[in-house]
Amino acid sequence: SKLQTDGFAGDKRKYSGSIDCLRKTIQQEGAKGLFRGITPCLLRAAPANAATFIGFEMAIRALG
């Protein structure tokens, strides 16, 4: 996310917080900027969640 990649040093930070990040993103990129990068995240989430559910089901069956 934009906040995660923002600098840690005070002089290098672009955003002062999550609300500031939201405001600046909408001002600079419009509402479309809020969804930039969501496709890889969604593509990664499906297999990760499937693996979690499979692991859970296997553990439940193994424990009886």
All heavy atoms as TSV, in Angstrom:
chain	resi	resn	atom	element	x	y	z
A	1	SER	N	N	0.835	-1.185	0.000
A	1	SER	CA	C	0.000	0.000	0.000
A	1	SER	C	C	0.877	1.245	0.000
A	1	SER	O	O	2.078	1.184	0.233
A	1	SER	CB	C	-0.919	-0.015	1.214
A	1	SER	OG	O	-0.244	0.374	2.376
A	2	LYS	N	N	0.282	2.339	-0.237
A	2	LYS	CA	C	1.039	3.592	-0.308
A	2	LYS	C	C	1.648	3.942	1.044
A	2	LYS	O	O	2.755	4.443	1.106
A	2	LYS	CB	C	0.126	4.716	-0.779
A	2	LYS	CG	C	-0.311	4.546	-2.209
A	2	LYS	CD	C	-1.205	5.689	-2.625
A	2	LYS	CE	C	-1.671	5.445	-4.027
A	2	LYS	NZ	N	-1.515	6.563	-4.891
A	3	LEU	N	N	0.941	3.688	2.104
A	3	LEU	CA	C	1.484	3.987	3.425
A	3	LEU	C	C	2.637	3.051	3.783
A	3	LEU	O	O	3.589	3.450	4.449
A	3	LEU	CB	C	0.391	3.874	4.498
A	3	LEU	CG	C	-0.583	5.039	4.547
A	3	LEU	CD1	C	-1.688	4.749	5.547
A	3	LEU	CD2	C	0.113	6.324	4.907
A	4	GLN	N	N	2.561	1.806	3.351
A	4	GLN	CA	C	3.618	0.850	3.651
A	4	GLN	C	C	4.915	1.196	2.936
A	4	GLN	O	O	5.992	0.931	3.446
A	4	GLN	CB	C	3.185	-0.565	3.273
A	4	GLN	CG	C	2.125	-1.120	4.184
A	4	GLN	CD	C	1.604	-2.462	3.696
A	4	GLN	OE1	O	1.527	-2.703	2.485
A	4	GLN	NE2	N	1.240	-3.327	4.620
A	5	THR	N	N	4.812	1.759	1.755
A	5	THR	CA	C	6.013	2.095	0.988
A	5	THR	C	C	6.474	3.524	1.219
A	5	THR	O	O	7.491	3.931	0.676
A	5	THR	CB	C	5.773	1.879	-0.517
A	5	THR	OG1	O	4.676	2.693	-0.936
A	5	THR	CG2	C	5.481	0.427	-0.821
A	6	ASP	N	N	5.734	4.290	2.012
A	6	ASP	CA	C	6.130	5.655	2.333
A	6	ASP	C	C	7.373	5.623	3.215
A	6	ASP	O	O	7.595	4.688	3.977
A	6	ASP	CB	C	4.983	6.364	3.062
A	6	ASP	CG	C	5.123	7.870	3.039
A	6	ASP	OD1	O	5.936	8.384	2.249
A	6	ASP	OD2	O	4.406	8.531	3.802
A	7	GLY	N	N	8.206	6.635	3.120
A	7	GLY	CA	C	9.441	6.682	3.894
A	7	GLY	C	C	9.199	6.732	5.398
A	7	GLY	O	O	8.146	7.170	5.861
A	8	PHE	N	N	10.189	6.283	6.159
A	8	PHE	CA	C	10.088	6.307	7.615
A	8	PHE	C	C	10.583	7.631	8.195
A	8	PHE	O	O	10.140	8.061	9.239
A	8	PHE	CB	C	10.878	5.148	8.237
A	8	PHE	CG	C	10.236	3.812	8.000
A	8	PHE	CD1	C	10.814	2.895	7.167
A	8	PHE	CD2	C	9.044	3.488	8.624
A	8	PHE	CE1	C	10.225	1.665	6.954
A	8	PHE	CE2	C	8.450	2.262	8.424
A	8	PHE	CZ	C	9.044	1.344	7.580
A	9	ALA	N	N	11.532	8.246	7.508
A	9	ALA	CA	C	12.085	9.502	7.994
A	9	ALA	C	C	11.074	10.619	7.806
A	9	ALA	O	O	10.350	10.668	6.809
A	9	ALA	CB	C	13.379	9.817	7.254
A	10	GLY	N	N	11.021	11.524	8.750
A	10	GLY	CA	C	10.042	12.609	8.717
A	10	GLY	C	C	10.114	13.474	7.478
A	10	GLY	O	O	9.094	13.891	6.944
A	11	ASP	N	N	11.324	13.764	6.992
A	11	ASP	CA	C	11.462	14.635	5.829
A	11	ASP	C	C	11.177	13.924	4.511
A	11	ASP	O	O	10.933	14.561	3.500
A	11	ASP	CB	C	12.850	15.264	5.794
A	11	ASP	CG	C	13.966	14.232	5.762
A	11	ASP	OD1	O	13.729	13.081	6.185
A	11	ASP	OD2	O	15.072	14.583	5.318
A	12	LYS	N	N	11.176	12.588	4.510
A	12	LYS	CA	C	10.931	11.831	3.281
A	12	LYS	C	C	9.495	11.319	3.180
A	12	LYS	O	O	9.126	10.748	2.172
A	12	LYS	CB	C	11.885	10.646	3.199
A	12	LYS	CG	C	13.327	11.058	3.022
A	12	LYS	CD	C	14.215	9.863	2.851
A	12	LYS	CE	C	15.652	10.301	2.683
A	12	LYS	NZ	N	16.552	9.184	2.512
A	13	ARG	N	N	8.708	11.502	4.224
A	13	ARG	CA	C	7.337	10.985	4.224
A	13	ARG	C	C	6.427	11.857	3.366
A	13	ARG	O	O	6.480	13.079	3.423
A	13	ARG	CB	C	6.802	10.934	5.648
A	13	ARG	CG	C	7.535	9.907	6.488
A	13	ARG	CD	C	6.974	9.820	7.860
A	13	ARG	NE	N	5.624	9.266	7.776
A	13	ARG	CZ	C	4.808	9.187	8.804
A	13	ARG	NH1	N	5.164	9.643	9.964
A	13	ARG	NH2	N	3.618	8.664	8.648
A	14	LYS	N	N	5.590	11.220	2.564
A	14	LYS	CA	C	4.616	11.934	1.739
A	14	LYS	C	C	3.307	12.141	2.489
A	14	LYS	O	O	2.595	13.096	2.235
A	14	LYS	CB	C	4.302	11.134	0.475
A	14	LYS	CG	C	5.417	10.980	-0.502
A	14	LYS	CD	C	4.871	10.297	-1.741
A	14	LYS	CE	C	5.897	9.383	-2.358
A	14	LYS	NZ	N	5.345	8.601	-3.459
A	15	TYR	N	N	2.978	11.218	3.378
A	15	TYR	CA	C	1.687	11.233	4.048
A	15	TYR	C	C	1.866	11.300	5.560
A	15	TYR	O	O	2.734	10.654	6.126
A	15	TYR	CB	C	0.900	9.963	3.699
A	15	TYR	CG	C	0.866	9.662	2.222
A	15	TYR	CD1	C	1.563	8.584	1.698
A	15	TYR	CD2	C	0.151	10.466	1.345
A	15	TYR	CE1	C	1.541	8.301	0.337
A	15	TYR	CE2	C	0.122	10.200	-0.009
A	15	TYR	CZ	C	0.819	9.114	-0.506
A	15	TYR	OH	O	0.790	8.850	-1.845
A	16	SER	N	N	0.991	12.069	6.201
A	16	SER	CA	C	1.064	12.175	7.660
A	16	SER	C	C	0.197	11.126	8.349
A	16	SER	O	O	0.282	10.949	9.551
A	16	SER	CB	C	0.642	13.573	8.106
A	16	SER	OG	O	-0.696	13.831	7.728
A	17	GLY	N	N	-0.633	10.431	7.584
A	17	GLY	CA	C	-1.496	9.398	8.143
A	17	GLY	C	C	-2.413	8.832	7.074
A	17	GLY	O	O	-2.320	9.195	5.895
A	18	SER	N	N	-3.314	7.960	7.481
A	18	SER	CA	C	-4.176	7.294	6.501
A	18	SER	C	C	-5.185	8.256	5.863
A	18	SER	O	O	-5.455	8.162	4.663
A	18	SER	CB	C	-4.896	6.109	7.142
A	18	SER	OG	O	-5.599	6.510	8.286
A	19	ILE	N	N	-5.714	9.205	6.628
A	19	ILE	CA	C	-6.668	10.168	6.062
A	19	ILE	C	C	-5.958	11.089	5.077
A	19	ILE	O	O	-6.494	11.397	3.999
A	19	ILE	CB	C	-7.356	10.981	7.181
A	19	ILE	CG1	C	-8.128	10.054	8.136
A	19	ILE	CG2	C	-8.272	12.043	6.601
A	19	ILE	CD1	C	-9.266	9.289	7.492
A	20	ASP	N	N	-4.752	11.516	5.416
A	20	ASP	CA	C	-3.962	12.355	4.516
A	20	ASP	C	C	-3.661	11.599	3.218
A	20	ASP	O	O	-3.743	12.162	2.132
A	20	ASP	CB	C	-2.669	12.788	5.199
A	20	ASP	CG	C	-1.844	13.733	4.348
A	20	ASP	OD1	O	-2.418	14.691	3.802
A	20	ASP	OD2	O	-0.622	13.508	4.244
A	21	CYS	N	N	-3.319	10.320	3.329
A	21	CYS	CA	C	-3.052	9.484	2.156
A	21	CYS	C	C	-4.297	9.387	1.273
A	21	CYS	O	O	-4.219	9.510	0.056
A	21	CYS	CB	C	-2.590	8.100	2.604
A	21	CYS	SG	S	-2.221	6.978	1.249
A	22	LEU	N	N	-5.441	9.177	1.901
A	22	LEU	CA	C	-6.710	9.085	1.162
A	22	LEU	C	C	-6.994	10.383	0.417
A	22	LEU	O	O	-7.300	10.372	-0.782
A	22	LEU	CB	C	-7.842	8.757	2.125
A	22	LEU	CG	C	-9.236	8.677	1.538
A	22	LEU	CD1	C	-9.355	7.483	0.604
A	22	LEU	CD2	C	-10.263	8.581	2.648
A	23	ARG	N	N	-6.862	11.505	1.120
A	23	ARG	CA	C	-7.133	12.810	0.492
A	23	ARG	C	C	-6.196	13.089	-0.686
A	23	ARG	O	O	-6.635	13.488	-1.758
A	23	ARG	CB	C	-6.977	13.920	1.523
A	23	ARG	CG	C	-8.122	14.024	2.479
A	23	ARG	CD	C	-7.952	15.237	3.376
A	23	ARG	NE	N	-8.982	15.231	4.393
A	23	ARG	CZ	C	-8.789	15.546	5.655
A	23	ARG	NH1	N	-7.587	15.906	6.067
A	23	ARG	NH2	N	-9.775	15.523	6.510
A	24	LYS	N	N	-4.906	12.858	-0.467
A	24	LYS	CA	C	-3.931	13.146	-1.526
A	24	LYS	C	C	-4.099	12.208	-2.716
A	24	LYS	O	O	-3.936	12.626	-3.859
A	24	LYS	CB	C	-2.512	13.068	-0.974
A	24	LYS	CG	C	-2.166	14.235	-0.083
A	24	LYS	CD	C	-0.763	14.147	0.442
A	24	LYS	CE	C	-0.442	15.346	1.328
A	24	LYS	NZ	N	0.892	15.252	1.926
A	25	THR	N	N	-4.425	10.962	-2.460
A	25	THR	CA	C	-4.640	10.014	-3.557
A	25	THR	C	C	-5.830	10.438	-4.405
A	25	THR	O	O	-5.754	10.441	-5.641
A	25	THR	CB	C	-4.857	8.590	-3.004
A	25	THR	OG1	O	-3.702	8.199	-2.266
A	25	THR	CG2	C	-5.093	7.596	-4.128
A	26	ILE	N	N	-6.920	10.816	-3.768
A	26	ILE	CA	C	-8.110	11.236	-4.518
A	26	ILE	C	C	-7.834	12.530	-5.278
A	26	ILE	O	O	-8.257	12.679	-6.429
A	26	ILE	CB	C	-9.326	11.365	-3.576
A	26	ILE	CG1	C	-9.730	9.973	-3.094
A	26	ILE	CG2	C	-10.494	12.048	-4.279
A	26	ILE	CD1	C	-10.821	9.967	-2.044
A	27	GLN	N	N	-7.105	13.467	-4.674
A	27	GLN	CA	C	-6.779	14.724	-5.351
A	27	GLN	C	C	-5.883	14.495	-6.569
A	27	GLN	O	O	-6.089	15.094	-7.611
A	27	GLN	CB	C	-6.074	15.683	-4.395
A	27	GLN	CG	C	-6.976	16.338	-3.390
A	27	GLN	CD	C	-6.199	17.191	-2.395
A	27	GLN	OE1	O	-4.977	17.122	-2.323
A	27	GLN	NE2	N	-6.923	17.976	-1.609
A	28	GLN	N	N	-4.890	13.628	-6.425
A	28	GLN	CA	C	-3.906	13.447	-7.493
A	28	GLN	C	C	-4.339	12.454	-8.556
A	28	GLN	O	O	-4.048	12.631	-9.736
A	28	GLN	CB	C	-2.569	13.001	-6.894
A	28	GLN	CG	C	-1.936	14.048	-6.021
A	28	GLN	CD	C	-0.739	13.522	-5.245
A	28	GLN	OE1	O	-0.373	12.357	-5.356
A	28	GLN	NE2	N	-0.140	14.382	-4.430
A	29	GLU	N	N	-5.030	11.366	-8.155
A	29	GLU	CA	C	-5.338	10.295	-9.100
A	29	GLU	C	C	-6.830	10.050	-9.290
A	29	GLU	O	O	-7.216	9.250	-10.133
A	29	GLU	CB	C	-4.683	8.994	-8.623
A	29	GLU	CG	C	-3.186	9.092	-8.447
A	29	GLU	CD	C	-2.605	7.828	-7.854
A	29	GLU	OE1	O	-3.060	6.734	-8.241
A	29	GLU	OE2	O	-1.698	7.942	-7.011
A	30	GLY	N	N	-7.642	10.699	-8.495
A	30	GLY	CA	C	-9.075	10.450	-8.547
A	30	GLY	C	C	-9.412	9.155	-7.810
A	30	GLY	O	O	-8.542	8.497	-7.238
A	31	ALA	N	N	-10.680	8.797	-7.829
A	31	ALA	CA	C	-11.125	7.587	-7.126
A	31	ALA	C	C	-10.466	6.331	-7.697
A	31	ALA	O	O	-10.286	5.343	-6.979
A	31	ALA	CB	C	-12.640	7.472	-7.203
A	32	LYS	N	N	-10.089	6.374	-8.962
A	32	LYS	CA	C	-9.426	5.234	-9.596
A	32	LYS	C	C	-8.111	4.887	-8.895
A	32	LYS	O	O	-7.701	3.729	-8.848
A	32	LYS	CB	C	-9.180	5.552	-11.069
A	32	LYS	CG	C	-8.689	4.396	-11.882
A	32	LYS	CD	C	-8.559	4.792	-13.346
A	32	LYS	CE	C	-8.059	3.632	-14.161
A	32	LYS	NZ	N	-7.907	3.984	-15.570
A	33	GLY	N	N	-7.457	5.882	-8.320
A	33	GLY	CA	C	-6.199	5.667	-7.615
A	33	GLY	C	C	-6.346	4.795	-6.379
A	33	GLY	O	O	-5.375	4.203	-5.920
A	34	LEU	N	N	-7.555	4.712	-5.828
A	34	LEU	CA	C	-7.792	3.879	-4.656
A	34	LEU	C	C	-7.749	2.389	-5.004
A	34	LEU	O	O	-7.566	1.558	-4.125
A	34	LEU	CB	C	-9.138	4.218	-4.020
A	34	LEU	CG	C	-9.298	5.649	-3.502
A	34	LEU	CD1	C	-10.715	5.884	-3.017
A	34	LEU	CD2	C	-8.289	5.951	-2.412
A	35	PHE	N	N	-7.961	2.065	-6.268
A	35	PHE	CA	C	-8.028	0.667	-6.686
A	35	PHE	C	C	-6.816	0.220	-7.494
A	35	PHE	O	O	-6.772	-0.902	-7.974
A	35	PHE	CB	C	-9.307	0.434	-7.503
A	35	PHE	CG	C	-10.544	0.710	-6.708
A	35	PHE	CD1	C	-11.206	1.916	-6.824
A	35	PHE	CD2	C	-11.020	-0.226	-5.813
A	35	PHE	CE1	C	-12.336	2.174	-6.078
A	35	PHE	CE2	C	-12.147	0.020	-5.055
A	35	PHE	CZ	C	-12.805	1.231	-5.193
A	36	ARG	N	N	-5.830	1.101	-7.631
A	36	ARG	CA	C	-4.624	0.752	-8.364
A	36	ARG	C	C	-3.876	-0.352	-7.617
A	36	ARG	O	O	-3.620	-0.256	-6.425
A	36	ARG	CB	C	-3.729	1.978	-8.511
A	36	ARG	CG	C	-2.666	1.793	-9.570
A	36	ARG	CD	C	-1.860	3.034	-9.717
A	36	ARG	NE	N	-0.927	3.065	-8.579
A	36	ARG	CZ	C	-0.135	4.069	-8.310
A	36	ARG	NH1	N	-0.172	5.143	-9.042
A	36	ARG	NH2	N	0.676	4.018	-7.280
A	37	GLY	N	N	-3.539	-1.416	-8.312
A	37	GLY	CA	C	-2.816	-2.521	-7.705
A	37	GLY	C	C	-3.693	-3.577	-7.059
A	37	GLY	O	O	-3.190	-4.495	-6.426
A	38	ILE	N	N	-5.007	-3.472	-7.221
A	38	ILE	CA	C	-5.894	-4.437	-6.569
A	38	ILE	C	C	-5.919	-5.780	-7.302
A	38	ILE	O	O	-6.125	-6.820	-6.684
A	38	ILE	CB	C	-7.312	-3.868	-6.415
A	38	ILE	CG1	C	-8.082	-4.682	-5.373
A	38	ILE	CG2	C	-8.056	-3.820	-7.732
A	38	ILE	CD1	C	-9.364	-4.067	-4.912
A	39	THR	N	N	-5.673	-5.779	-8.607
A	39	THR	CA	C	-5.725	-7.029	-9.376
A	39	THR	C	C	-4.704	-8.056	-8.890
A	39	THR	O	O	-5.075	-9.201	-8.609
A	39	THR	CB	C	-5.550	-6.744	-10.879
A	39	THR	OG1	O	-6.576	-5.839	-11.288
A	39	THR	CG2	C	-5.652	-8.010	-11.690
A	40	PRO	N	N	-3.420	-7.711	-8.734
A	40	PRO	CA	C	-2.478	-8.710	-8.220
A	40	PRO	C	C	-2.839	-9.186	-6.812
A	40	PRO	O	O	-2.656	-10.354	-6.478
A	40	PRO	CB	C	-1.137	-7.981	-8.200
A	40	PRO	CG	C	-1.294	-6.818	-9.089
A	40	PRO	CD	C	-2.742	-6.478	-9.104
A	41	CYS	N	N	-3.369	-8.287	-6.018
A	41	CYS	CA	C	-3.766	-8.654	-4.655
A	41	CYS	C	C	-4.898	-9.679	-4.679
A	41	CYS	O	O	-4.873	-10.665	-3.933
A	41	CYS	CB	C	-4.203	-7.400	-3.902
A	41	CYS	SG	S	-4.600	-7.703	-2.187
A	42	LEU	N	N	-5.878	-9.473	-5.533
A	42	LEU	CA	C	-6.995	-10.416	-5.632
A	42	LEU	C	C	-6.548	-11.748	-6.222
A	42	LEU	O	O	-7.014	-12.811	-5.787
A	42	LEU	CB	C	-8.122	-9.823	-6.476
A	42	LEU	CG	C	-8.856	-8.642	-5.849
A	42	LEU	CD1	C	-9.878	-8.084	-6.828
A	42	LEU	CD2	C	-9.524	-9.038	-4.555
A	43	LEU	N	N	-5.649	-11.706	-7.195
A	43	LEU	CA	C	-5.137	-12.946	-7.785
A	43	LEU	C	C	-4.325	-13.749	-6.778
A	43	LEU	O	O	-4.315	-14.979	-6.804
A	43	LEU	CB	C	-4.289	-12.637	-9.021
A	43	LEU	CG	C	-5.054	-12.098	-10.223
A	43	LEU	CD1	C	-4.091	-11.691	-11.334
A	43	LEU	CD2	C	-6.057	-13.113	-10.731
A	44	ARG	N	N	-3.637	-13.059	-5.879
A	44	ARG	CA	C	-2.860	-13.727	-4.844
A	44	ARG	C	C	-3.752	-14.257	-3.724
A	44	ARG	O	O	-3.467	-15.290	-3.121
A	44	ARG	CB	C	-1.835	-12.743	-4.275
A	44	ARG	CG	C	-0.954	-13.309	-3.200
A	44	ARG	CD	C	-0.022	-12.264	-2.615
A	44	ARG	NE	N	-0.787	-11.234	-1.936
A	44	ARG	CZ	C	-0.608	-9.927	-2.090
A	44	ARG	NH1	N	0.323	-9.492	-2.896
A	44	ARG	NH2	N	-1.344	-9.061	-1.452
A	45	ALA	N	N	-4.847	-13.579	-3.446
A	45	ALA	CA	C	-5.708	-13.939	-2.315
A	45	ALA	C	C	-6.429	-15.265	-2.537
A	45	ALA	O	O	-6.580	-16.040	-1.581
A	45	ALA	CB	C	-6.722	-12.831	-2.054
A	46	ALA	N	N	-6.879	-15.543	-3.741
A	46	ALA	CA	C	-7.650	-16.764	-3.993
A	46	ALA	C	C	-6.854	-18.031	-3.670
A	46	ALA	O	O	-7.319	-18.862	-2.877
A	46	ALA	CB	C	-8.168	-16.773	-5.430
A	47	PRO	N	N	-5.653	-18.222	-4.212
A	47	PRO	CA	C	-4.900	-19.433	-3.864
A	47	PRO	C	C	-4.471	-19.471	-2.394
A	47	PRO	O	O	-4.431	-20.535	-1.780
A	47	PRO	CB	C	-3.685	-19.417	-4.780
A	47	PRO	CG	C	-3.825	-18.276	-5.682
A	47	PRO	CD	C	-5.001	-17.472	-5.276
A	48	ALA	N	N	-4.162	-18.312	-1.834
A	48	ALA	CA	C	-3.751	-18.283	-0.425
A	48	ALA	C	C	-4.900	-18.708	0.477
A	48	ALA	O	O	-4.710	-19.494	1.419
A	48	ALA	CB	C	-3.272	-16.882	-0.051
A	49	ASN	N	N	-6.096	-18.213	0.207
A	49	ASN	CA	C	-7.262	-18.601	1.004
A	49	ASN	C	C	-7.618	-20.065	0.789
A	49	ASN	O	O	-7.994	-20.758	1.736
A	49	ASN	CB	C	-8.458	-17.707	0.687
A	49	ASN	CG	C	-8.291	-16.317	1.248
A	49	ASN	OD1	O	-7.625	-16.124	2.254
A	49	ASN	ND2	N	-8.879	-15.340	0.590
A	50	ALA	N	N	-7.494	-20.535	-0.434
A	50	ALA	CA	C	-7.773	-21.948	-0.706
A	50	ALA	C	C	-6.811	-22.841	0.077
A	50	ALA	O	O	-7.234	-23.838	0.682
A	50	ALA	CB	C	-7.663	-22.227	-2.201
A	51	ALA	N	N	-5.538	-22.485	0.097
A	51	ALA	CA	C	-4.557	-23.277	0.842
A	51	ALA	C	C	-4.863	-23.263	2.337
A	51	ALA	O	O	-4.723	-24.286	3.025
A	51	ALA	CB	C	-3.150	-22.733	0.586
A	52	THR	N	N	-5.300	-22.134	2.848
A	52	THR	CA	C	-5.665	-22.036	4.266
A	52	THR	C	C	-6.835	-22.948	4.585
A	52	THR	O	O	-6.814	-23.684	5.585
A	52	THR	CB	C	-6.008	-20.584	4.626
A	52	THR	OG1	O	-4.874	-19.763	4.369
A	52	THR	CG2	C	-6.408	-20.454	6.089
A	53	PHE	N	N	-7.873	-22.911	3.767
A	53	PHE	CA	C	-9.048	-23.752	4.007
A	53	PHE	C	C	-8.706	-25.238	3.880
A	53	PHE	O	O	-9.172	-26.057	4.678
A	53	PHE	CB	C	-10.186	-23.395	3.055
A	53	PHE	CG	C	-10.852	-22.093	3.404
A	53	PHE	CD1	C	-10.959	-21.096	2.457
A	53	PHE	CD2	C	-11.359	-21.855	4.674
A	53	PHE	CE1	C	-11.565	-19.889	2.766
A	53	PHE	CE2	C	-11.960	-20.658	4.990
A	53	PHE	CZ	C	-12.068	-19.663	4.030
A	54	ILE	N	N	-7.882	-25.598	2.908
A	54	ILE	CA	C	-7.476	-26.999	2.748
A	54	ILE	C	C	-6.681	-27.453	3.966
A	54	ILE	O	O	-6.925	-28.537	4.509
A	54	ILE	CB	C	-6.665	-27.188	1.447
A	54	ILE	CG1	C	-7.582	-27.044	0.235
A	54	ILE	CG2	C	-5.956	-28.536	1.435
A	54	ILE	CD1	C	-6.847	-26.966	-1.085
A	55	GLY	N	N	-5.748	-26.631	4.411
A	55	GLY	CA	C	-4.967	-26.963	5.598
A	55	GLY	C	C	-5.839	-27.115	6.835
A	55	GLY	O	O	-5.656	-28.045	7.637
A	56	PHE	N	N	-6.806	-26.244	6.986
A	56	PHE	CA	C	-7.728	-26.315	8.122
A	56	PHE	C	C	-8.544	-27.598	8.081
A	56	PHE	O	O	-8.678	-28.306	9.084
A	56	PHE	CB	C	-8.646	-25.090	8.125
A	56	PHE	CG	C	-9.682	-25.114	9.206
A	56	PHE	CD1	C	-9.348	-24.762	10.498
A	56	PHE	CD2	C	-10.987	-25.493	8.928
A	56	PHE	CE1	C	-10.306	-24.782	11.505
A	56	PHE	CE2	C	-11.950	-25.519	9.918
A	56	PHE	CZ	C	-11.604	-25.166	11.213
A	57	GLU	N	N	-9.094	-27.915	6.918
A	57	GLU	CA	C	-9.903	-29.127	6.778
A	57	GLU	C	C	-9.079	-30.383	7.031
A	57	GLU	O	O	-9.546	-31.323	7.688
A	57	GLU	CB	C	-10.544	-29.199	5.386
A	57	GLU	CG	C	-11.649	-28.181	5.175
A	57	GLU	CD	C	-12.844	-28.425	6.083
A	57	GLU	OE1	O	-13.167	-29.592	6.378
A	57	GLU	OE2	O	-13.457	-27.427	6.502
A	58	MET	N	N	-7.841	-30.396	6.537
A	58	MET	CA	C	-6.980	-31.560	6.765
A	58	MET	C	C	-6.639	-31.699	8.257
A	58	MET	O	O	-6.597	-32.813	8.782
A	58	MET	CB	C	-5.708	-31.440	5.919
A	58	MET	CG	C	-5.968	-31.611	4.435
A	58	MET	SD	S	-4.506	-31.351	3.422
A	58	MET	CE	C	-3.542	-32.789	3.856
A	59	ALA	N	N	-6.423	-30.588	8.925
A	59	ALA	CA	C	-6.111	-30.635	10.353
A	59	ALA	C	C	-7.322	-31.126	11.155
A	59	ALA	O	O	-7.169	-31.939	12.073
A	59	ALA	CB	C	-5.698	-29.239	10.842
A	60	ILE	N	N	-8.505	-30.652	10.803
A	60	ILE	CA	C	-9.721	-31.089	11.502
A	60	ILE	C	C	-9.924	-32.599	11.312
A	60	ILE	O	O	-10.250	-33.320	12.257
A	60	ILE	CB	C	-10.955	-30.309	10.986
A	60	ILE	CG1	C	-10.862	-28.848	11.417
A	60	ILE	CG2	C	-12.257	-30.923	11.452
A	60	ILE	CD1	C	-10.902	-28.630	12.918
A	61	ARG	N	N	-9.734	-33.078	10.090
A	61	ARG	CA	C	-9.905	-34.511	9.821
A	61	ARG	C	C	-8.832	-35.344	10.539
A	61	ARG	O	O	-9.105	-36.441	11.031
A	61	ARG	CB	C	-9.864	-34.791	8.329
A	61	ARG	CG	C	-11.108	-34.266	7.634
A	61	ARG	CD	C	-11.099	-34.529	6.164
A	61	ARG	NE	N	-12.263	-33.868	5.559
A	61	ARG	CZ	C	-12.431	-33.720	4.289
A	61	ARG	NH1	N	-11.514	-34.173	3.431
A	61	ARG	NH2	N	-13.500	-33.123	3.822
A	62	ALA	N	N	-7.601	-34.841	10.605
A	62	ALA	CA	C	-6.528	-35.558	11.281
A	62	ALA	C	C	-6.754	-35.633	12.783
A	62	ALA	O	O	-6.408	-36.624	13.424
A	62	ALA	CB	C	-5.189	-34.907	10.965
A	63	LEU	N	N	-7.344	-34.590	13.343
A	63	LEU	CA	C	-7.582	-34.557	14.785
A	63	LEU	C	C	-8.851	-35.306	15.181
A	63	LEU	O	O	-9.085	-35.533	16.351
A	63	LEU	CB	C	-7.655	-33.088	15.266
A	63	LEU	CG	C	-6.345	-32.310	15.150
A	63	LEU	CD1	C	-6.565	-30.857	15.499
A	63	LEU	CD2	C	-5.282	-32.921	16.044
A	64	GLY	N	N	-9.645	-35.654	14.194
A	64	GLY	CA	C	-10.806	-36.498	14.429
A	64	GLY	C	C	-12.033	-35.751	14.724
A	64	GLY	O	O	-12.991	-35.971	15.223
